[in-house]
Amino acid sequence: MRKFFLLCMATVLLTLGLKAAIAERVQLGQNTQFIVPAGAGGSLDIVARKIQELLTREDLVRNFVVLNRPGAGAQLALNVLNQNVGDPNYLMTLPTAIINNSYLGMIKTTYKSYTPIAMLLDGYVGILVRSDSPFKTADDLINHLKKDPNSLNIAIAASLGNDVHVGTAKALMLAGVDISKLTFVPFKSSSESITNLIGGNVDVVGATTPTIIPALQGGKVRVLAIGAPERLKGLLSTVPTWKELGIDTITSSPQGVMAPKGITPEQIKFWESALSKVTQTKEWNNFLDQNQWASRFMTSEETIKMLEMETAVIEDVLNKLKIKKN
């Protein structure tokens, strides 16, 4: 009888211990893993690490770890969320490139299979040429491409069909260029694209602001247009927007945060609130200014609506680019 009693007590204690361990594991903001679908040092990575820094400093989380899972069009990173359905302590960078990769068949899922938490920022896509290029303005380039669309090599990073490719093509498409005939050349990074531009291996580069700024500082490139809603500051203050040039478009590369499917509305609100507090800090806004990113905080509901609209635009451009689906 005593043995039976002790066995029952051991079972109860073990069960309580497991429940306590599970409760501790899913306690919001505790032991959080933030998955980045790109390697260290890129724009997705540096944003994730700034979020980590500020969430920790503001005492909003405990033990917040950034993990890089590059490759397979973000599928390797998405696999981590797939394996942790319902766990609010797994987060991941939400790049709109997921829409592109889903359309192209590079990944076998869509953002709808996850929980968008918030949108954080916009990075804008610009078009660059060498400083000695015969194309002095965006109109010069557009007029040339209208007459002879396949005569120039346009470099983008890091894969055909991504947000930089779509952003570059969308502006040219709206300007009247037949983008299905353009020659786009993918490089591993925008830095590599610009190196090849300066070296004379390509004629034009599409890139986002964090890469454009150091290239401009070297004085060997000229930015013809930027896809921002209004003129940017600093080195890019002299660069016209597409809107100024009569082309009504914004070409951007937004970044946000998402979680696995199956988390509760309360858990969504927790992360919305935490990320909102981060985006209101002076350090965050200084960080955005340094990279010429724009603040774009959106709630989960607003992010979902934005993604729906972005999907229609991205798929239209990709269809016109006639990129083969996998």
C-alpha angles and dihedrals in degrees: 000000000000091000090050090050092050091048091052091048091050090050091050092048092047091050092048090047092052091047090050091049091050092047090051091047094055097038104130115260094009121119092351121180117205111199120208116198091212141057127274118285100028125114094266091052098047091049091051091050092049089052089050091050095049098041088052095044092049088052092238095128142027123218099358110180128191114214124188116219106170125174146061094056092297093310093120090056093044090053089066090057090045089057093051105047111170095016110122092194093073113082133169139192110265108214118174086230085087087074091052094047093048092052091049093049094243089126127030098222143051136226087263089075090065139046115261107213105181145330114237115178149354126230114195128225118229135184119234137189132178116281089245094048118130087231104089096167139023089252090058090055095044094050091050093049092048089058098038112012098174097047097091134059111229114197123210135166140266111344140354112266097026127129094272091051092048093044093051094045096044094060092047091047092053089048089060102262118141096238093186087073098048121111111231119185118198121216129185093251140005089246088059090047091054092046088056090047092054090045092055096246093118133026105215137021132204111203143148127256100263090061096038095058099062090043091055091049088061090059095225099106138055124211111218100187142349128212097229123126089238137006116296126227136253118011091001095052091099094052115099121229121235087248091058088053092055096259108121102215144107114212110198146154106218124197129203143148132262138179136204122286117269104043118136129254088248091055091049089051091051093057093039089056095044093049092044089056090051093052091053095059123105090232092057093050092047088051091053092048092052090057097035090242121148125228111247109167114178131171122240092265093048091047092054091052091048091051091052091055093043090052092060093048096044094048091049092054094044090050091053091046087058094218112172115249117230 
